[in-house]
Amino acid sequence: MVSYMPRVVDSELSAALASAGAVVLRGARAVGKSETARRKAKSELRLDGDSPRAVLARSQPSTALAGDQPRLLDEWQVAWGLWNQVKHAVDDEPGPGRFILTGSALPDDDPLRHSGAGRFRRLLMRTMTLAESGDSTGAVTLTDILAGSVDLQESRTDFQRLVSRLVKGGWPGWIRDGEVAARGRIEAYLDDITEVEFPQVAGTRRDPRRFLAFLEAFAAVTAQPAPFAAITRRMNEASALTFGPMAVPELFDMAARLFLVEDLPAWPPKLRSKTTALQTPKRHFTDPSLAAWLLRANSDRLIREPETTGFLFESQVVHDLRVYAQALGWRGVFHFRDTKGRDEIDVVAETDAGDWIGIEVKLGMNAVDGAARSLLRVSSGIARPPAALVVVTPTGIAHRRDDAVLVVPLTVLGPG
């Protein structure tokens, strides 16, 4: 068994427990929510188990609340009515750090379920970043980049290892497995999601084959701004099933409720920009390894197909930036494309104060010059000047170019 590896979200969970009566730790199955929550909890009840307490709590949810606090209520969504019971308990005895709720699926909207506003803090937990898994030194942080203080820092991870990491993913339960074993675990994971969890969320009359067809088509457009119509065309071309125009929006909603997908929204240079709604988000899985398996790509195949590797690498960059930006309390991570589709920036990380970092993602060092020129040109047309411009590469040495553009390997990027 892999011993617990510290996570970026650990400090976020501590801060949330200090300020709210209940904290909801959400995320895909197998990202490590339960293990992380156990480090803070003093008692626990697994609601999806078959213990007498769990069975009773599913019919009488108020019985789940008794125990030392913070009390972990794992997979809370399987006990109908538990949310409101926690809300009432927090109302009756106000105070921080009373409950931690973890869940890997969002239940249907229930008009009788309170929103939790003012009582609950919500945290999204993702798979492990390269820094968390030890595949990045973590020597350069977003705070460093924002301040422009990036020293020479050399990667300790070679390209082959990085590509294998894209295939294996950041799943803590098998982070130390070899690539073949990890791919087998991902296959079983997706089988279980498709055959068991999808019907639980979508309804038993839903055909799992349709969900799998959606996931395979989604994998083919990873890190691309693909509209639903384009995904529908891919599904109809690759499957013997027929999909109408409403199929993909519904299947996407199910995948989002299972925390399998996480779109990268368009970035509005102004808070009240009207152009954002016209922009298609870039499509991403919660971990690039899901796309790699659905494309049936191992590391040897990806080494031979750099274009596909580039999209998966960009997805990993977005993933890690999201984790680090969330921990810093930043506004978020986005992509930028002008209304004519000619000028774009792969990733934009923005602070809550409105400072922003423009980031281009490139697989090879021979593309850095062009990426730097593009960043300088596109950013010059945006009213708010960037705090920093960065080209992210897989490996190499972090440094500042003569044109002030930073080059930062993902394998030296870390939290902070």
C-alpha positions in Angstrom: 0.0 0.0 0.0 1.3 3.5 -0.9 1.7 5.6 2.3 0.0 8.9 2.3 1.7 11.5 0.1 1.0 15.2 1.2 -1.4 17.0 -1.1 -1.7 20.7 -2.0 -5.3 20.6 -0.8 -4.3 19.7 2.7 -3.7 23.3 3.8 -6.9 24.3 2.0 -8.9 21.8 4.0 -7.4 23.0 7.2 -8.3 26.6 6.4 -11.8 25.7 5.4 -12.4 23.7 8.6 -11.3 26.7 10.6 -13.9 28.9 8.9 -17.0 26.8 8.3 -19.1 24.3 10.1 -19.0 21.8 7.3 -16.6 21.3 4.4 -17.5 19.4 1.2 -14.5 17.8 -0.4 -15.5 16.9 -4.0 -13.7 15.3 -6.9 -13.5 12.2 -9.1 -13.4 8.7 -7.5 -9.8 7.6 -6.6 -8.3 11.1 -6.3 -7.7 10.6 -2.6 -10.5 12.5 -1.0 -11.1 10.0 1.8 -7.5 9.6 2.7 -7.0 13.4 2.8 -10.1 13.9 4.9 -9.0 11.2 7.4 -6.0 13.2 8.3 -8.2 16.0 9.6 -11.2 13.9 10.9 -11.6 12.5 14.4 -14.3 10.0 13.5 -15.7 8.6 10.3 -18.7 6.9 8.7 -18.5 5.4 5.2 -22.1 5.8 3.9 -21.6 3.5 1.0 -20.5 0.6 3.2 -22.5 -2.3 4.7 -21.8 -1.6 8.4 -24.9 -1.5 10.6 -24.3 2.3 11.1 -24.1 2.9 7.4 -27.2 0.9 6.6 -29.2 2.7 9.3 -27.9 6.1 8.2 -29.2 5.6 4.7 -32.7 5.3 6.0 -32.3 7.6 9.0 -29.6 10.1 8.1 -29.6 11.9 11.4 -28.0 8.9 13.0 -24.9 9.5 10.9 -24.0 12.7 12.8 -23.0 11.2 16.2 -19.2 11.0 16.7 -16.1 13.0 17.5 -15.7 16.1 15.4 -14.6 16.9 12.8 -16.7 13.9 11.6 -16.1 12.5 8.2 -19.2 11.5 6.3 -17.7 9.6 3.3 -19.9 9.4 0.1 -22.5 11.5 1.7 -24.7 11.6 -1.4 -25.9 8.0 -1.0 -27.9 8.9 2.1 -30.8 11.0 0.9 -31.5 13.8 3.4 -28.1 13.7 5.0 -27.2 17.2 3.6 -30.1 18.9 5.3 -29.4 17.0 8.6 -25.8 18.4 8.5 -27.1 21.8 7.7 -29.5 21.7 10.7 -26.8 20.4 13.0 -24.5 23.3 12.0 -27.4 25.8 12.5 -28.3 24.4 16.0 -24.7 24.4 17.3 -22.7 27.0 15.3 -19.0 26.6 15.2 -16.2 25.7 12.7 -14.9 22.3 11.8 -17.8 20.0 12.7 -18.2 17.9 9.5 -16.3 16.9 6.4 -18.4 15.5 3.6 -16.7 13.7 0.7 -18.3 12.6 -2.5 -17.4 11.5 -6.0 -20.7 12.3 -7.7 -23.1 15.2 -7.6 -26.7 14.0 -7.0 -29.7 15.3 -8.9 -30.9 18.7 -7.9 -33.4 18.3 -5.0 -35.8 21.2 -4.3 -35.9 20.1 -0.7 -32.1 20.2 -0.3 -30.8 23.5 1.2 -28.1 25.2 -0.8 -25.8 25.2 2.2 -24.9 28.9 1.7 -23.2 30.2 4.8 -22.8 26.8 6.4 -20.7 24.8 3.9 -17.4 25.4 2.3 -16.7 23.5 -1.0 -13.3 22.3 -2.1 -12.5 20.6 -5.4 -9.8 17.9 -5.1 -8.0 16.8 -8.3 -5.5 14.0 -9.1 -1.9 14.6 -8.1 0.2 17.2 -9.7 3.7 16.5 -10.9 5.1 18.2 -7.8 2.9 16.1 -5.5 4.0 12.8 -7.2 7.6 13.7 -7.2 7.9 14.2 -11.0 8.6 17.9 -10.5 11.1 19.6 -8.3 8.5 22.3 -7.4 11.4 24.9 -7.4 9.4 27.5 -9.4 6.0 28.7 -8.2 3.2 30.8 -9.6 4.1 33.4 -7.0 7.7 33.4 -8.3 6.4 33.8 -11.9 4.0 36.6 -10.9 6.9 38.5 -9.2 9.3 37.8 -12.1 11.8 36.1 -9.8 12.6 32.9 -11.7 16.1 31.6 -11.1 17.9 29.0 -13.1 16.3 25.7 -12.1 16.9 22.5 -13.9 14.5 19.6 -14.3 15.4 16.2 -12.9 12.8 14.3 -15.0 13.5 13.3 -18.5 11.0 13.4 -21.4 10.4 9.6 -21.5 9.5 9.6 -17.8 7.2 12.6 -18.3 5.3 10.9 -21.1 4.9 7.7 -19.1 3.5 9.9 -16.3 0.9 11.3 -18.7 -0.2 7.7 -19.4 -0.2 6.6 -15.8 -1.8 9.7 -14.4 -1.8 11.2 -11.0 -4.0 8.7 -9.2 -2.5 8.2 -5.7 -3.6 4.6 -5.4 -1.3 3.5 -8.2 1.1 6.4 -8.5 4.1 4.0 -7.9 2.8 1.3 -10.3 4.6 0.6 -13.6 2.9 1.9 -16.8 1.4 -1.5 -17.8 -0.2 -2.0 -14.3 -1.4 1.6 -14.2 -3.1 1.3 -17.6 -4.8 -1.8 -16.4 -6.1 0.1 -13.3 -7.4 2.9 -15.5 -9.2 0.4 -17.8 -10.9 -1.1 -14.7 -11.7 2.4 -13.4 -13.4 3.4 -16.6 -15.2 0.1 -16.9 -16.6 0.6 -13.4 -17.5 4.2 -14.0 -19.3 3.3 -17.2 -21.1 0.2 -16.1 -21.9 1.1 -12.5 -21.6 4.7 -11.5 -23.0 6.2 -14.8 -26.3 4.3 -14.4 -26.4 5.3 -10.8 -26.2 9.0 -11.7 -28.0 9.0 -15.0 -30.6 6.3 -14.3 -30.6 2.5 -14.9 -32.3 2.9 -18.3 -29.3 4.8 -19.7 -27.1 2.8 -22.1 -23.5 2.7 -20.8 -22.3 2.2 -24.4 -23.5 5.7 -25.2 -21.5 7.1 -22.3 -18.3 5.3 -23.4 -18.8 6.5 -27.0 -19.0 10.1 -25.6 -15.8 9.6 -23.5 -13.9 8.3 -26.5 -15.0 11.2 -28.7 -14.2 13.6 -25.9 -10.6 12.1 -25.6 -10.1 12.9 -29.3 -10.6 16.6 -28.7 -8.6 17.0 -25.5 -7.2 20.5 -25.1 -9.1 21.7 -28.1 -12.0 24.2 -28.2 -14.4 21.7 -29.7 -18.2 22.5 -29.8 -20.7 19.9 -28.9 -21.6 19.5 -32.5 -18.1 18.4 -33.4 -18.1 15.8 -30.6 -21.5 14.6 -31.9 -20.1 14.1 -35.4 -17.2 12.1 -34.0 -19.5 9.9 -32.0 -21.8 9.2 -35.0 -18.7 8.4 -37.2 -17.1 6.0 -34.7 -20.1 4.3 -33.2 -22.9 2.0 -34.5 -25.3 4.0 -32.3 -27.0 7.2 -33.4 -26.7 10.4 -31.4 -29.0 13.4 -31.8 -28.1 17.0 -31.0 -29.1 16.8 -27.4 -27.2 13.6 -26.6 -23.8 15.3 -26.0 -25.0 18.0 -23.7 -26.7 15.4 -21.5 -23.8 13.0 -21.5 -21.4 15.9 -20.8 -23.5 16.9 -17.8 -23.3 13.3 -16.5 -19.5 13.2 -17.0 -19.2 16.6 -15.2 -21.3 15.3 -12.3 -19.0 12.4 -12.0 -16.0 14.8 -12.0 -14.5 13.1 -15.1 -14.4 16.3 -17.2 -13.4 19.8 -16.4 -13.6 22.4 -19.2 -11.2 25.3 -19.5 -13.4 28.4 -19.9 -12.6 31.3 -22.2 -10.9 34.3 -20.5 -12.6 37.7 -20.5 -9.9 40.4 -20.4 -12.7 42.5 -18.7 -14.9 41.2 -15.9 -18.1 42.1 -17.8 -16.9 41.1 -21.2 -19.7 40.1 -23.6 -17.4 38.0 -25.7 -16.8 35.2 -23.2 -20.2 33.6 -23.9 -19.3 33.3 -27.6 -16.1 31.4 -26.9 -16.0 27.6 -26.8 -14.2 26.2 -23.8 -11.3 23.8 -24.2 -12.1 20.3 -23.4 -10.2 18.4 -20.6 -10.5 15.3 -18.6 -9.9 15.5 -14.9 -6.6 13.7 -15.6 -4.8 13.3 -19.0 -4.4 9.6 -18.4 -8.1 9.0 -19.0 -7.7 10.6 -22.5 -4.5 8.5 -23.1 -6.3 5.2 -22.3 -9.4 6.1 -24.3 -7.1 6.8 -27.3 -5.4 3.5 -26.6 -2.1 5.3 -26.4 0.9 4.0 -24.3 4.1 6.0 -23.9 5.8 4.4 -26.9 2.9 5.4 -29.1 2.9 8.9 -27.8 6.6 9.3 -28.4 6.0 8.5 -32.1 3.0 10.9 -32.3 4.1 14.2 -30.8 1.0 16.1 -31.9 -1.2 13.9 -29.7 1.4 14.1 -26.9 1.3 17.9 -27.2 -2.4 18.0 -26.4 -2.1 15.6 -23.5 0.9 17.6 -22.1 -1.2 20.8 -22.4 -3.9 19.1 -20.4 -1.4 18.2 -17.7 -0.2 21.8 -17.6 -3.8 23.1 -17.2 -4.4 20.5 -14.5 -1.4 21.4 -12.4 -2.0 25.2 -12.8 -5.6 24.7 -11.6 -4.4 23.0 -8.4 -1.8 25.7 -7.7 -4.1 28.6 -8.6 -6.9 27.3 -6.4 -4.6 26.9 -3.4 -3.5 30.6 -3.9 -7.1 31.7 -4.0 -6.7 33.0 -7.5 -9.7 33.8 -9.8 -8.9 30.8 -12.0 -7.3 29.4 -15.1 -8.6 30.1 -18.6 -7.8 30.2 -22.3 -7.9 33.2 -24.6 -9.0 33.4 -28.2 -10.1 36.5 -30.0 -13.5 36.6 -31.7 -11.9 36.0 -35.1 -10.0 33.0 -33.9 -6.6 34.4 -35.0 -5.0 35.4 -31.8 -4.9 33.0 -28.9 -3.1 32.2 -25.7 -3.1 28.5 -24.5 -3.6 29.3 -20.8 -4.3 32.4 -18.8 -3.9 32.3 -15.0 -5.5 35.3 -13.3 -5.3 36.4 -9.7 -8.4 37.8 -7.8 -6.8 41.2 -8.1 -6.8 41.0 -11.9 -3.1 40.4 -12.5 -2.7 37.8 -15.2 0.0 35.4 -16.6 -0.1 34.4 -20.3 1.2 30.9 -20.9 2.0 29.1 -24.1 2.6 25.3 -23.9 5.2 23.8 -26.2 6.5 20.2 -26.3 9.9 21.1 -27.8 12.5 23.7 -27.1 12.7 24.5 -30.9 9.2 26.0 -30.6 10.0 28.4 -27.8 11.1 31.3 -29.9 7.8 31.3 -31.9 5.7 30.9 -28.8 7.5 33.8 -27.1 6.9 36.0 -30.2 3.2 35.0 -30.2 2.8 35.8 -26.5 4.3 39.3 -26.9 2.2 40.0 -30.0 -1.1 38.9 -28.6 -0.6 40.4 -25.2 0.2 43.8 -26.7 -3.3 44.0 -28.0 -4.9 43.4 -24.6 -5.7 46.6 -22.6 -4.4 45.1 -19.3 -0.7 44.3 -19.6 0.3 40.9 -18.3 2.2 40.4 -15.1 4.3 37.8 -16.8 4.5 35.8 -20.1 5.6 32.2 -19.9 6.4 29.3 -22.2 5.9 26.0 -20.4 8.0 23.1 -21.7 8.2 19.5 -20.5 11.8 19.5 -19.3 14.9 21.7 -19.3 16.0 24.8 -17.3 13.8 27.6 -16.1 15.2 30.9 -17.2 14.3 34.4 -18.3 14.9 35.2 -22.0 16.3 38.5 -23.2 12.7 39.6 -24.3 11.6 39.1 -20.7 9.5 36.0 -21.5 10.0 33.2 -19.0 10.7 29.6 -19.9 9.5 27.2 -17.2 9.5 23.4 -17.5 6.5 21.8 -16.0 8.9 19.5 -14.2 10.2 22.3 -12.0 6.8 24.0 -11.4 5.2 23.6 -8.0 2.7 25.1 -5.5 3.2 28.3 -3.7 
